[in-house]
Amino acid sequence: MIGRAARRLERLTPLPALLRGGLFLAATAALVLATPAGLRTSPVVLTGLLALAATVALAPRGPLPTVLILAAAGGWVLTTEGYGQPVTPLRVLLLAGLLYLVHSLATLAAVVPTDAVVAADVVRRWLGRALAVVAGATGLSAAALAALAGLPAGRSVAATLAGLVLAAALPIAVARLFR
């Protein structure tokens, strides 16, 4: 087992290593952002977060990226509901962007073998598209939040249902544009 890991490490090429390093950084940032402030300073919690992020970076195939994304979402719910930390647009947008980057980088890292020689342009275009998606979604979300700022605060079932309909309709409309 150790010999096999050593051989894989010897054959590791730079761009797959950078992909996995970027995945580790995005995963760590998402988990730390989603964790309650009081727990971030705990060595046990921080070690667990780093271990989960490292495991995803080392083995991006399979269910581990999904587990990490669900852990970050659960941490977010715990932070806002359990610890009463305020929900700010900046934190929501940052977490959403980081989770998308985790998803995107895990996808690419899962299909690129660690010993592959990959042209830098391939990774640059992939990351460019991923960052464009994050920037576009952040811009649209910020514009929607600004447009809704004048509405009275509170929970509304109608607004929730309208949001769900919009979330379902938007990908369908975009997919039809590209046919």
JOLINUR-V851997 format. One record per run of one state. SS is the DSSP state (H for helix, E for strand, C for the rest). FROM is the first residue (numbers start at 1). LEN is the number of residues. If there is no record, write none. Layout:
SS_FROM_LEN / SS_FROM_LEN
This chain:
C_1_1 / H_2_9 / C_11_3 / H_14_21 / C_35_2 / H_37_4 / C_41_2 / H_43_16 / C_59_5 / H_64_19 / C_83_6 / H_89_23 / C_112_8 / H_120_29 / C_149_8 / H_157_21 / C_178_2
